[in-house]
Amino acid sequence: MSAALAVRLRHAPWDAPIAPLDEAPGALLVGDTTLALLQERACAAAGLVVCDLDVGAPLPPAARVAFGAGAVFSPAALARLLAAAGSPLQAAIAPGTPLARAVARMRGEAALRVPLWAGALGGLRVDVDGVAAAALGAVTPAVVADEGGAVRARVPPHGRAPHVVEVPAVRRLCGELTHWLEALELSLAALQTRRLELGLGEGRNLLGKKVDVHPTAYVSGSILEDGVRLEPHASVVDSYVGNDVLVADHTVIAGSVIGAGCRTLVDTSVRRVVAQPGSTVSNLGLSDAILGREVFLTTAVSFFGPAPGEDVVVEGRDTGRALLGGAVGARAVLGARALLTAGLALPAGIIVVSKPDEAAAKLDDAGLARAHMQRGSRARDY
């Protein structure tokens, strides 16, 4: 008897690179692993073998699950969908929950249906809009992500009605990566899902091999992979830190996902930040932001929030978030005093060295003389 299959659908809008991160969804960090490996982990827990298939091809007879390359789902969500499936069903998220609010920021109610199907799928075809209506008729949505859990944090401006950032904390996680904001929200949510699965509440940790934690450093509720090094007085709280990351002196990492090979510099502080592998971070208060691969971020880079009482707007859409940093494209370099608007997405490879009116490209002859100390007066310039 052939093994039951889970089919990952390729060559569709689902697997196009997400700007400005310059990565296909499957390669992005979603919690403690890449999305592709997260999908395979969930399928393996259900006893399914994952195979890749082009969109539009008929699904093999052994197919019990099909999903888009950008679909996010936890083992518990997939198990719930399979338990309900007889005729084909599509996974959906309960409206009004913290998870629904997180995934709907950029695409509204349409985001509550996830490109994840289960049931008797053999011989059916999937197009870019989902399971073809001609093959299936109306596909019934099955609400599998119906939990209302969240980690909530008060953020400025505080007042009689304080602003709150909420990160979904559910076992039955579902969603889809099509935008950098979804990559941020769902990666942070997947971190909380993994912590729940591993029982990392009440300060318990999961440490890999050759982890070096200085006696004065502090770790709580976190996953530290092989080769992580924490220098004196560093703190890692409720976070994931990938292989061979260096956490420098007096760094604070809270509720964040830090990819393999990253490093911080002294006195860095980040909260609810997702950093793809190979990045260098030195900042005094970065929060609610996502960094592409091999970003270099220095001290005093700031995303300015909206006016008090207003929410951050991204691409003309009110996100419902009073606090949001932005996205920094892969291989970007941000120098000191780069002052940025909340919700901004900086393109891959960009170099920003200061405020625009101080950029090197704007220096005149007199400015260049002072910079190089070759054409100016020492009496004047020292």
Backbone hydrogen bonds in HBPLUS format (Angstrom, degrees):
<---DONOR---> <-ACCEPTOR-->    atom                        ^
c    i                          cat <-CA-CA->   ^        H-A-AA   ^      H-
h    n   atom  resd res      DA  || num        DHA   H-A  angle D-A-AA Bond
n    s   type  num  typ     dist DA aas  dist angle  dist       angle   num
A0049-VAL N   A0004-ALA O   3.11 MM  45  6.45 167.5  2.13 154.0 155.7     1
A0005-LEU N   A0062-ALA O   2.94 MM  57  5.58 172.5  1.94 134.2 134.1     2
A0064-ARG N   A0005-LEU O   2.92 MM  59  5.84 175.5  1.92 157.7 156.2     3
A0065-VAL N   A0005-LEU O   3.38 MM  60  6.70 150.0  2.48 148.8 151.8     4
A0006-ALA N   A0049-VAL O   2.88 MM  43  5.81 159.1  1.93 138.6 138.6     5
A0051-CYS N   A0006-ALA O   2.93 MM  45  6.33 152.7  2.01 158.2 164.1     6
A0007-VAL N   A0065-VAL O   2.84 MM  58  6.16 164.6  1.87 142.4 143.3     7
A0067-PHE N   A0007-VAL O   2.89 MM  60  6.35 151.6  1.97 166.4 169.4     8
A0008-ARG N   A0051-CYS O   2.85 MM  43  6.13 163.2  1.88 154.5 160.3     9
A0053-LEU N   A0008-ARG O   2.94 MM  45  6.14 157.1  1.99 161.4 161.6    10
A0009-LEU N   A0067-PHE O   2.94 MM  58  6.12 165.8  1.96 159.6 163.2    11
A0010-ARG N   A0053-LEU O   2.86 MM  43  5.95 159.6  1.90 144.4 150.4    12
A0055-VAL N   A0010-ARG O   3.11 MM  45  5.84 149.3  2.21 152.3 150.0    13
A0015-ASP N   A0012-ALA O   3.05 MM   3  5.94 152.4  2.13 127.6 131.7    14
A0016-ALA N   A0013-PRO O   3.37 MM   3  5.35 173.3  2.37 108.7 109.0    15
A0018-ILE N   A0023-GLU O   2.84 MM   5  5.80 160.6  1.88 147.9 143.2    16
A0021-LEU N   A0018-ILE O   2.89 MM   3  5.75 114.2  2.34 126.0 139.3    17
A0022-ASP N   A0018-ILE O   3.02 MM   4  5.77 127.4  2.30 136.0 146.8    18
A0330-ALA N   A0020-PRO O   3.21 MM 310  6.74 148.2  2.32 146.7 146.2    19
A0027-ALA N   A0024-ALA O   3.01 MM   3  5.67 152.4  2.09 122.3 129.7    20
A0028-LEU N   A0025-PRO O   3.10 MM   3  5.42 159.1  2.15 113.0 119.4    21
A0036-ALA N   A0026-GLY O   3.04 MM  10  4.47 169.3  2.05 124.6 122.0    22
A0035-LEU N   A0028-LEU O   2.96 MM   7  5.98 135.6  2.16 157.5 169.9    23
A0030-VAL N   A0033-THR O   2.73 MM   3  5.72 175.5  1.73 167.5 166.7    24
A0038-LEU N   A0034-THR O   2.88 MM   4  6.12 148.6  1.98 149.5 159.7    25
A0039-GLN N   A0035-LEU O   2.91 MM   4  6.19 160.0  1.95 158.4 161.8    26
A0040-GLU N   A0036-ALA O   3.12 MM   4  6.39 159.2  2.17 142.8 148.5    27
A0041-ARG N   A0037-LEU O   2.84 MM   4  5.99 149.2  1.94 143.7 152.1    28
A0042-ALA N   A0038-LEU O   3.07 MM   4  6.34 160.4  2.11 150.5 154.5    29
A0043-CYS N   A0039-GLN O   3.02 MM   4  6.29 159.9  2.06 150.9 156.6    30
A0044-ALA N   A0040-GLU O   2.89 MM   4  5.99 158.6  1.94 146.3 152.3    31
A0045-ALA N   A0041-ARG O   3.11 MM   4  6.31 152.9  2.19 145.0 151.6    32
A0046-ALA N   A0043-CYS O   3.01 MM   3  5.12 133.9  2.23  98.4 111.4    33
A0048-LEU N   A0043-CYS O   2.91 MM   5  5.09 167.7  1.93 145.4 142.8    34
A0047-GLY N   A0044-ALA O   2.98 MM   3  4.95 162.2  2.01 106.2 110.7    35
A0057-ALA N   A0054-ASP O   3.26 MM   3  5.90 166.6  2.28 134.2 136.7    36
A0056-GLY N   A0126-VAL O   2.85 MM  70  5.27 128.6  2.12 153.3 163.1    37
A0059-LEU N   A0124-LEU O   2.73 MM  65  5.46 161.1  1.76 156.1 161.9    38
A0123-GLY N   A0059-LEU O   2.65 MM  64  4.87 167.6  1.67 137.1 140.9    39
A0063-ALA N   A0060-PRO O   2.97 MM   3  5.48 166.2  1.99 124.0 126.6    40
A0119-GLY N   A0064-ARG O   3.01 MM  55  5.32 144.9  2.14 146.4 148.6    41
A0066-ALA N   A0117-TRP O   2.96 MM  51  5.21 155.3  2.02 139.3 143.2    42
A0117-TRP N   A0066-ALA O   2.77 MM  51  5.21 170.8  1.78 163.0 166.0    43
A0068-GLY N   A0115-PRO O   2.89 MM  47  5.34 154.9  1.95 146.9 151.7    44
A0071-ALA N   A0068-GLY O   3.05 MM   3  5.33 169.6  2.06 117.6 119.2    45
A0177-LEU N   A0070-GLY O   2.87 MM 107  5.02 158.1  1.92 138.4 144.7    46
A0072-VAL N   A0175-GLY O   2.83 MM 103  4.87 178.2  1.83 131.3 130.8    47
A0175-GLY N   A0072-VAL O   2.95 MM 103  4.87 122.6  2.29 146.1 139.9    48
A0074-SER N   A0173-LEU O   3.06 MM  99  5.25 143.9  2.19 145.9 145.8    49
A0078-LEU N   A0074-SER O   3.08 MM   4  6.38 165.2  2.10 160.1 163.6    50
A0079-ALA N   A0075-PRO O   2.92 MM   4  6.09 159.8  1.96 149.5 155.6    51
A0080-ARG N   A0076-ALA O   3.05 MM   4  6.18 152.2  2.12 140.7 147.7    52
A0081-LEU N   A0077-ALA O   3.06 MM   4  6.33 155.9  2.12 147.7 153.8    53
A0082-LEU N   A0078-LEU O   2.91 MM   4  6.14 165.0  1.94 156.5 160.3    54
A0083-ALA N   A0079-ALA O   2.98 MM   4  6.10 150.9  2.07 143.4 151.3    55
A0084-ALA N   A0080-ARG O   3.30 MM   4  6.51 138.3  2.48 137.9 147.3    56
A0084-ALA N   A0081-LEU O   3.16 MM   3  5.30 131.7  2.41  98.0 110.4    57
A0085-ALA N   A0081-LEU O   3.07 MM   4  6.13 128.5  2.34 142.2 156.3    58
A0085-ALA N   A0082-LEU O   3.27 MM   3  5.04 136.7  2.47  91.9 103.6    59
A0089-LEU N   A0118-ALA O   2.89 MM  29  5.51 156.1  1.95 158.4 166.5    60
A0118-ALA N   A0089-LEU O   3.02 MM  29  5.51 150.3  2.11 146.5 155.1    61
A0090-GLN N   A0140-THR O   3.03 MM  50  6.20 159.8  2.07 141.7 145.8    62
A0142-ALA N   A0090-GLN O   2.70 MM  52  5.81 164.9  1.72 158.0 160.8    63
A0091-ALA N   A0116-LEU O   2.88 MM  25  5.57 165.2  1.91 164.6 169.3    64
A0114-VAL N   A0091-ALA O   3.04 MM  23  5.46 170.5  2.05 141.8 144.8    65
A0092-ALA N   A0142-ALA O   2.95 MM  50  5.58 128.4  2.22 146.0 137.3    66
A0144-VAL N   A0092-ALA O   3.07 MM  52  6.05 147.8  2.18 151.1 152.7    67
A0145-ALA N   A0092-ALA O   3.43 MM  53  6.66 176.9  2.43 155.7 156.3    68
A0093-ILE N   A0112-LEU O   2.82 MM  19  4.98 144.9  1.94 143.7 153.5    69
A0094-ALA N   A0145-ALA O   2.91 MM  51  6.04 174.5  1.91 147.6 149.0    70
A0101-ARG N   A0097-THR O   2.99 MM   4  6.36 158.5  2.04 156.4 162.2    71
A0102-ALA N   A0098-PRO O   2.98 MM   4  6.19 152.1  2.06 144.3 152.0    72
A0103-VAL N   A0099-LEU O   3.02 MM   4  6.27 164.4  2.04 155.5 158.0    73
A0104-ALA N   A0100-ALA O   3.02 MM   4  5.92 141.2  2.18 144.2 153.8    74
A0108-GLY N   A0104-ALA O   2.97 MM   4  4.34 138.4  2.15 124.9 122.6    75
A0111-ALA N   A0108-GLY O   3.05 MM   3  5.93 159.6  2.09 124.6 129.2    76
A0112-LEU N   A0109-GLU O   3.00 MM   3  5.53 167.1  2.02 118.3 122.5    77
A0116-LEU N   A0114-VAL O   2.63 MM   2  5.45 134.2  1.84 114.1  98.4    78
A0124-LEU N   A0121-LEU O   3.06 MM   3  5.66 162.7  2.09 139.0 143.9    79
A0132-ALA N   A0125-ARG O   3.38 MM   7  6.27 164.5  2.41 143.5 148.0    80
A0127-ASP N   A0130-GLY O   2.88 MM   3  5.39 146.7  1.99 161.2 155.1    81
A0130-GLY N   A0127-ASP O   3.08 MM   3  5.39 166.7  2.10 114.9 118.2    82
A0135-ALA N   A0132-ALA O   3.04 MM   3  5.46 136.7  2.23 107.3 118.5    83
A0136-LEU N   A0132-ALA O   3.14 MM   4  6.39 154.7  2.21 153.3 160.9    84
A0137-GLY N   A0133-ALA O   2.73 MM   4  4.72 153.4  1.80 133.4 139.7    85
A0169-ALA N   A0149-GLY O   3.08 MM  20  4.99 169.5  2.09 103.5 105.9    86
A0151-VAL N   A0167-VAL O   2.76 MM  16  5.12 160.5  1.80 147.2 150.9    87
A0167-VAL N   A0151-VAL O   2.84 MM  16  5.12 162.7  1.87 145.9 150.7    88
A0153-ALA N   A0165-VAL O   2.88 MM  12  5.32 155.4  1.94 150.5 158.8    89
A0165-VAL N   A0153-ALA O   2.87 MM  12  5.32 164.5  1.89 157.9 159.1    90
A0155-VAL N   A0163-HIS O   3.00 MM   8  5.54 162.2  2.03 137.3 140.8    91
A0182-GLU N   A0179-HIS O   3.07 MM   3  5.31 121.3  2.43 102.8 117.0    92
A0183-ALA N   A0179-HIS O   3.02 MM   4  6.40 151.1  2.11 149.0 158.1    93
A0184-LEU N   A0180-TRP O   2.96 MM   4  6.28 148.0  2.06 145.6 153.5    94
A0185-GLU N   A0181-LEU O   2.92 MM   4  6.15 178.0  1.92 154.6 154.8    95
A0186-LEU N   A0182-GLU O   2.85 MM   4  5.77 168.1  1.86 149.8 153.9    96
A0187-SER N   A0183-ALA O   3.13 MM   4  5.84 144.0  2.27 128.3 137.5    97
A0188-LEU N   A0184-LEU O   3.13 MM   4  6.30 165.4  2.15 153.6 157.0    98
A0189-ALA N   A0185-GLU O   2.97 MM   4  6.19 153.5  2.04 143.1 151.4    99
A0190-ALA N   A0186-LEU O   2.81 MM   4  5.86 155.0  1.87 139.3 146.3   100
A0191-LEU N   A0187-SER O   3.03 MM   4  6.24 144.0  2.16 141.5 150.5   101
A0192-GLN N   A0188-LEU O   3.28 MM   4  6.64 154.9  2.35 142.8 148.0   102
A0193-THR N   A0189-ALA O   2.95 MM   4  6.32 153.0  2.02 148.2 156.6   103
A0194-ARG N   A0190-ALA O   2.91 MM   4  6.11 160.2  1.95 147.5 152.1   104
A0195-ARG N   A0191-LEU O   2.97 MM   4  6.24 155.8  2.03 148.3 155.1   105
A0196-LEU N   A0192-GLN O   2.99 MM   4  6.24 151.1  2.08 145.5 152.9   106
A0197-GLU N   A0193-THR O   2.93 MM   4  6.24 158.3  1.97 149.8 156.0   107
A0198-LEU N   A0194-ARG O   2.94 MM   4  6.14 152.2  2.02 149.7 156.5   108
A0199-GLY N   A0195-ARG O   2.98 MM   4  5.91 112.1  2.45 133.5 148.7   109
A0200-LEU N   A0195-ARG O   2.94 MM   5  5.10 172.7  1.95 149.9 152.1   110
A0199-GLY N   A0196-LEU O   3.22 MM   3  5.07 150.7  2.31  96.8 105.6   111
A0204-ARG N   A0201-GLY O   3.20 MM   3  5.85 174.7  2.20 123.6 125.2   112
A0206-LEU N   A0222-SER O   2.96 MM  16  6.44 155.3  2.03 155.3 161.2   113
A0224-LEU N   A0206-LEU O   2.90 MM  18  6.29 160.6  1.94 158.9 165.4   114
A0208-GLY N   A0224-LEU O   2.73 MM  16  6.00 136.9  1.92 153.0 166.1   115
A0227-GLY N   A0209-LYS O   2.89 MM  18  6.37 154.3  1.96 162.8 171.0   116
A0212-ASP N   A0228-VAL O   2.87 MM  16  6.28 163.6  1.89 162.1 165.6   117
A0230-LEU N   A0212-ASP O   2.76 MM  18  6.14 167.0  1.78 165.3 168.1   118
A0214-HIS N   A0230-LEU O   3.08 MM  16  5.90 154.4  2.15 141.6 149.7   119
A0217-ALA N   A0214-HIS O   2.86 MM   3  5.19 159.8  1.90 116.9 123.8   120
A0218-TYR N   A0234-ALA O   2.81 MM  16  6.28 152.7  1.88 153.5 162.8   121
A0236-VAL N   A0218-TYR O   2.87 MM  18  6.32 154.0  1.94 155.1 163.7   122
A0220-SER N   A0236-VAL O   2.97 MM  16  6.46 151.5  2.05 158.4 165.2   123
A0238-ASP N   A0220-SER O   2.76 MM  18  6.14 162.4  1.79 159.4 165.5   124
A0223-ILE N   A0239-SER O   2.92 MM  16  6.40 155.7  1.98 156.2 164.2   125
A0241-VAL N   A0223-ILE O   2.88 MM  18  6.19 157.7  1.93 167.3 174.8   126
A0225-GLU N   A0241-VAL O   2.96 MM  16  6.24 164.5  1.99 167.1 172.3   127
A0228-VAL N   A0225-GLU O   3.38 MM   3  6.11 151.5  2.47 142.3 139.2   128
A0244-ASP N   A0226-ASP O   2.92 MM  18  6.35 156.4  1.97 147.7 155.6   129
A0229-ARG N   A0245-VAL O   2.96 MM  16  6.37 160.1  2.00 166.5 170.8   130
A0247-VAL N   A0229-ARG O   2.84 MM  18  6.08 174.8  1.84 176.3 176.8   131
A0231-GLU N   A0247-VAL O   2.94 MM  16  6.17 170.2  1.95 178.9 177.3   132
A0234-ALA N   A0231-GLU O   3.22 MM   3  5.85 150.9  2.31 144.9 141.1   133
A0250-HIS N   A0232-PRO O   3.14 MM  18  6.63 152.4  2.22 147.0 155.3   134
A0235-SER N   A0251-THR O   2.77 MM  16  6.13 155.0  1.83 158.6 167.3   135
A0253-ILE N   A0235-SER O   2.90 MM  18  6.18 157.0  1.96 149.9 157.6   136
A0237-VAL N   A0253-ILE O   2.85 MM  16  6.24 164.2  1.88 164.0 169.5   137
A0255-GLY N   A0237-VAL O   2.92 MM  18  6.34 158.4  1.97 158.9 166.1   138
A0240-TYR N   A0256-SER O   2.91 MM  16  6.33 160.1  1.95 159.9 166.6   139
A0258-ILE N   A0240-TYR O   2.87 MM  18  6.06 164.7  1.90 150.6 155.9   140
A0242-GLY N   A0258-ILE O   2.80 MM  16  6.01 155.5  1.86 158.0 166.5   141
A0261-GLY N   A0243-ASN O   2.85 MM  18  6.25 156.7  1.90 169.0 177.0   142
A0246-LEU N   A0262-CYS O   3.18 MM  16  6.68 150.8  2.27 143.9 150.1   143
A0264-THR N   A0246-LEU O   2.98 MM  18  6.41 150.8  2.07 160.2 169.6   144
A0251-THR N   A0248-ALA O   3.15 MM   3  5.72 143.5  2.29 143.8 139.0   145
A0267-ASP N   A0249-ASP O   3.01 MM  18  6.38 165.1  2.03 161.1 165.6   146
A0252-VAL N   A0268-THR O   2.80 MM  16  6.27 150.9  1.89 147.6 157.4   147
A0270-VAL N   A0252-VAL O   2.91 MM  18  6.31 162.9  1.94 165.1 169.4   148
A0254-ALA N   A0270-VAL O   3.07 MM  16  6.41 157.0  2.12 151.9 159.2   149
A0272-ARG N   A0254-ALA O   3.01 MM  18  6.49 157.2  2.06 159.3 166.6   150
A0257-VAL N   A0273-VAL O   2.88 MM  16  6.27 157.8  1.93 152.8 160.1   151
A0275-ALA N   A0257-VAL O   2.82 MM  18  6.25 162.4  1.85 164.9 170.8   152
A0259-GLY N   A0275-ALA O   2.83 MM  16  5.70 147.5  1.94 146.8 157.7   153
A0262-CYS N   A0259-GLY O   3.33 MM   3  6.00 151.7  2.41 138.0 137.0   154
A0278-GLY N   A0260-ALA O   2.93 MM  18  6.37 144.8  2.06 146.0 157.3   155
A0263-ARG N   A0279-SER O   2.96 MM  16  6.55 145.0  2.09 153.8 163.4   156
A0281-VAL N   A0263-ARG O   2.90 MM  18  6.36 159.3  1.94 154.1 161.0   157
A0265-LEU N   A0281-VAL O   2.97 MM  16  6.36 138.2  2.15 148.7 151.7   158
A0269-SER N   A0283-ASN O   2.74 MM  14  5.94 143.7  1.87 145.5 157.2   159
A0286-LEU N   A0269-SER O   3.18 MM  17  6.55 127.2  2.47 170.9 160.6   160
A0271-ARG N   A0286-LEU O   2.97 MM  15  6.47 149.8  2.06 149.7 159.2   161
A0288-ASP N   A0271-ARG O   2.98 MM  17  6.56 142.4  2.12 147.6 159.3   162
A0274-VAL N   A0289-ALA O   3.00 MM  15  6.48 157.9  2.05 153.4 160.5   163
A0291-LEU N   A0274-VAL O   2.77 MM  17  6.20 160.5  1.81 162.1 168.2   164
A0276-GLN N   A0291-LEU O   2.99 MM  15  6.00 162.3  2.02 142.6 148.3   165
A0294-GLU N   A0277-PRO O   3.11 MM  17  6.44 155.1  2.18 143.1 150.8   166
A0280-THR N   A0295-VAL O   2.78 MM  15  6.20 159.5  1.82 160.7 167.5   167
A0297-LEU N   A0280-THR O   2.85 MM  17  6.05 166.2  1.87 156.6 161.4   168
A0282-SER N   A0297-LEU O   2.79 MM  15  5.85 130.1  2.04 137.7 153.3   169
A0325-GLY N   A0288-ASP O   2.82 MM  37  5.15 153.1  1.89 128.3 131.9   170
A0290-ILE N   A0326-GLY O   2.99 MM  36  6.48 156.8  2.05 157.8 165.4   171
A0328-VAL N   A0290-ILE O   2.97 MM  38  6.44 155.9  2.03 157.3 164.8   172
A0292-GLY N   A0328-VAL O   2.80 MM  36  5.95 150.0  1.89 160.7 170.4   173
A0331-ARG N   A0293-ARG O   2.76 MM  38  6.06 150.2  1.85 155.9 166.3   174
A0296-PHE N   A0332-ALA O   2.91 MM  36  6.36 159.4  1.96 157.9 164.6   175
A0334-LEU N   A0296-PHE O   2.89 MM  38  6.30 164.6  1.91 168.4 173.6   176
A0298-THR N   A0334-LEU O   3.10 MM  36  6.22 157.3  2.15 161.8 168.6   177
A0302-SER N   A0338-ALA O   3.06 MM  36  6.48 155.0  2.12 154.0 161.7   178
A0340-LEU N   A0302-SER O   2.74 MM  38  5.94 171.7  1.75 169.3 171.1   179
A0304-PHE N   A0340-LEU O   2.71 MM  36  6.11 161.2  1.75 171.6 169.7   180
A0342-ALA N   A0304-PHE O   2.88 MM  38  5.23 130.8  2.12 158.1 151.5   181
A0310-GLU N   A0307-ALA O   2.96 MM   3  5.56 153.3  2.03 148.2 148.1   182
A0312-VAL N   A0321-ARG O   2.74 MM   9  5.73 166.6  1.76 167.5 166.2   183
A0319-THR N   A0312-VAL O   3.06 MM   7  5.93 171.8  2.06 165.1 167.8   184
A0314-VAL N   A0317-ARG O   2.96 MM   3  5.24 160.9  2.00 147.7 145.2   185
A0317-ARG N   A0314-VAL O   2.95 MM   3  5.24 159.1  1.99 111.3 118.3   186
A0343-GLY N   A0325-GLY O   2.57 MM  18  5.70 171.0  1.58 165.3 166.4   187
A0327-ALA N   A0344-LEU O   2.97 MM  17  6.41 158.8  2.01 146.7 153.2   188
A0346-LEU N   A0327-ALA O   2.86 MM  19  6.16 162.2  1.89 160.8 157.3   189
A0329-GLY N   A0346-LEU O   2.89 MM  17  5.45 131.3  2.13 128.4 143.4   190
A0332-ALA N   A0329-GLY O   3.18 MM   3  5.64 147.7  2.29 139.1 135.5   191
A0349-GLY N   A0330-ALA O   2.78 MM  19  6.10 144.9  1.91 150.3 162.2   192
A0333-VAL N   A0350-ILE O   2.90 MM  17  6.38 156.8  1.95 156.3 164.0   193
A0352-VAL N   A0333-VAL O   2.85 MM  19  6.27 163.2  1.87 164.6 170.3   194
A0335-GLY N   A0352-VAL O   2.52 MM  17  5.87 171.5  1.53 162.8 165.7   195
A0344-LEU N   A0341-THR O   3.15 MM   3  5.70 143.8  2.29 144.0 142.1   196
A0350-ILE N   A0347-PRO O   3.44 MM   3  5.95 160.5  2.48 133.9 132.1   197
A0358-GLU N   A0355-LYS O   2.86 MM   3  5.41 162.8  1.89 124.1 129.4   198
A0359-ALA N   A0356-PRO O   3.31 MM   3  5.26 168.6  2.33 104.9 108.1   199
A0362-LYS N   A0359-ALA O   2.97 MM   3  5.59 159.1  2.02 117.2 124.0   200
A0363-LEU N   A0360-ALA O   3.12 MM   3  5.45 170.4  2.13 114.6 117.6   201
A0368-LEU N   A0364-ASP O   2.89 MM   4  6.20 158.9  1.93 156.9 163.3   202
A0369-ALA N   A0365-ASP O   2.89 MM   4  6.09 152.1  1.97 147.5 155.2   203
A0370-ARG N   A0366-ALA O   3.09 MM   4  6.39 156.7  2.14 146.3 151.5   204
A0371-ALA N   A0367-GLY O   2.96 MM   4  6.20 150.8  2.05 144.8 153.5   205
A0372-HIS N   A0368-LEU O   2.96 MM   4  6.13 159.0  2.00 153.2 156.9   206
A0373-MET N   A0369-ALA O   2.86 MM   4  5.68 133.9  2.08 143.3 154.1   207
A0380-ARG N   A0377-SER O   3.02 MM   3  5.18 125.5  2.33  98.0 112.0   208
A0381-ASP N   A0377-SER O   2.78 MM   4  5.96 158.2  1.83 156.3 163.5   209
A0382-TYR N   A0378-ARG O   3.07 MM   4  5.70 142.7  2.22 144.6 146.0   210
